Amino acid sequence: MKKSLFILSAFAMAAASAFAGTDTVVFVNGGSNVGSGYYLSPYTGTITPTGGQTSTVALYCDDFNDEVTNGQTWSAYVTSVLSSNLSNTLFGVTNPNPASPTGNTLYEEEAYLATQIQTDFAANNLSAIEAIQDAMWVLTDPSTTVPNYNNPTVQNWINLAAADASNYQNTGTSTVNYASWYVLTDVNKSDPHQEFLFQAPEPATLALAGFGLLAVYFAGARRKKQSA
């Protein structure tokens, strides 16, 4: 039993510290979905904490003006969208788009939009992905260089994101699990790589994995007892 508790404890500690501090990021692939001449989220990347294991994650871009190419590596801050300290992000403190929110509201809206891309990516709905991606870029870009900047569909997605974030702040309920979303920001803010959002495994998933480890342990212990 002591060994099983150790397994669960170690698993919980690893899950809690999986994405913390300054991590090494590799942009693996920009995918194949293209809209308005640009590659659209989700992209693929890896995140490796210092002394930790590498995780492959889907990346959702909120930064239209900075660039990244396949295979590029950089050091990045990892910040929860619900963090009380967003100073390590590009847009949490000062958003260049005066028409958009800052702070947690901004990143909650970005997380909402990223979640919608997940849904439409699974349905292979490219036109919806394009509009949602444009909405993510508009939230942090005050210029008209973002594709479809004034498109009513793009604005509608922004309005939906704002409504969901507001509902979460006022009632604590949402269609999105904001606690599972993180911001990935280059530590070099003077000449940064693009900023992304990504979703970490949800607690329920981690718990199931932990119980799976326990089941494997007890099955092994039982076999040993029978063979003895």
PENOR-V175564 format. One record per residue. N is the residue number from 0. RES is the residue in one letter. PSI is psi in whole degrees, -180 to 180 (none if undefined). Layout:
N,RES,PSI + N,RES,PSI
//
This chain:
0,M,-40 + 1,K,-39 + 2,K,-38 + 3,S,-38 + 4,L,-37 + 5,F,-40 + 6,I,-48 + 7,L,-41 + 8,S,-45 + 9,A,-40 + 10,F,-43 + 11,A,-41 + 12,M,-40 + 13,A,-41 + 14,A,-40 + 15,A,-32 + 16,S,11 + 17,A,-40 + 18,F,88 + 19,A,146 + 20,G,-142 + 21,T,120 + 22,D,161 + 23,T,128 + 24,V,138 + 25,V,125 + 26,F,108 + 27,V,-49 + 28,N,137 + 29,G,2 + 30,G,-167 + 31,S,-4 + 32,N,124 + 33,V,136 + 34,G,134 + 35,S,29 + 36,G,8 + 37,Y,149 + 38,Y,140 + 39,L,149 + 40,S,154 + 41,P,148 + 42,Y,176 + 43,T,135 + 44,G,171 + 45,T,148 + 46,I,128 + 47,T,106 + 48,P,156 + 49,T,121 + 50,G,7 + 51,G,-176 + 52,Q,149 + 53,T,134 + 54,S,137 + 55,T,129 + 56,V,157 + 57,A,134 + 58,L,139 + 59,Y,120 + 60,C,132 + 61,D,12 + 62,D,103 + 63,F,-29 + 64,N,-23 + 65,D,164 + 66,E,161 + 67,V,149 + 68,T,162 + 69,N,133 + 70,G,-9 + 71,Q,145 + 72,T,141 + 73,W,168 + 74,S,138 + 75,A,149 + 76,Y,146 + 77,V,120 + 78,T,131 + 79,S,143 + 80,V,-17 + 81,L,5 + 82,S,145 + 83,S,-7 + 84,N,105 + 85,L,22 + 86,S,-20 + 87,N,-1 + 88,T,166 + 89,L,-33 + 90,F,-3 + 91,G,-33 + 92,V,-48 + 93,T,109 + 94,N,122 + 95,P,-19 + 96,N,106 + 97,P,-16 + 98,A,-6 + 99,S,162 + 100,P,170 + 101,T,-174 + 102,G,-152 + 103,N,-33 + 104,T,-44 + 105,L,-51 + 106,Y,-26 + 107,E,-42 + 108,E,-40 + 109,E,-41 + 110,A,-38 + 111,Y,-48 + 112,L,-40 + 113,A,-38 + 114,T,-37 + 115,Q,-34 + 116,I,-40 + 117,Q,-47 + 118,T,-46 + 119,D,-25 + 120,F,-41 + 121,A,-31 + 122,A,1 + 123,N,41 + 124,N,85 + 125,L,-39 + 126,S,-38 + 127,A,-42 + 128,I,-42 + 129,E,-46 + 130,A,-40 + 131,I,-41 + 132,Q,-44 + 133,D,-39 + 134,A,-40 + 135,M,-39 + 136,W,-38 + 137,V,-36 + 138,L,-24 + 139,T,9 + 140,D,117 + 141,P,-7 + 142,S,172 + 143,T,15 + 144,T,-19 + 145,V,133 + 146,P,139 + 147,N,37 + 148,Y,-44 + 149,N,16 + 150,N,131 + 151,P,-33 + 152,T,-41 + 153,V,-46 + 154,Q,-34 + 155,N,-41 + 156,W,-39 + 157,I,-41 + 158,N,-40 + 159,L,-41 + 160,A,-43 + 161,A,-40 + 162,A,-41 + 163,D,-43 + 164,A,-41 + 165,S,-42 + 166,N,-40 + 167,Y,-43 + 168,Q,-32 + 169,N,-32 + 170,T,-15 + 171,G,5 + 172,T,151 + 173,S,160 + 174,T,-5 + 175,V,141 + 176,N,86 + 177,Y,-29 + 178,A,-17 + 179,S,0 + 180,W,141 + 181,Y,156 + 182,V,134 + 183,L,110 + 184,T,130 + 185,D,134 + 186,V,-23 + 187,N,89 + 188,K,-15 + 189,S,-27 + 190,D,70 + 191,P,156 + 192,H,170 + 193,Q,151 + 194,E,142 + 195,F,160 + 196,L,150 + 197,F,160 + 198,Q,125 + 199,A,161 + 200,P,139 + 201,E,153 + 202,P,-38 + 203,A,-39 + 204,T,-42 + 205,L,-39 + 206,A,-43 + 207,L,-41 + 208,A,-39 + 209,G,-45 + 210,F,-33 + 211,G,-41 + 212,L,-42 + 213,L,-42 + 214,A,-43 + 215,V,-42 + 216,Y,-49 + 217,F,-36 + 218,A,-42 + 219,G,-41 + 220,A,-38 + 221,R,-41 + 222,R,-40 + 223,K,-41 + 224,K,-41 + 225,Q,-40 + 226,S,-25 + 227,A,none
//
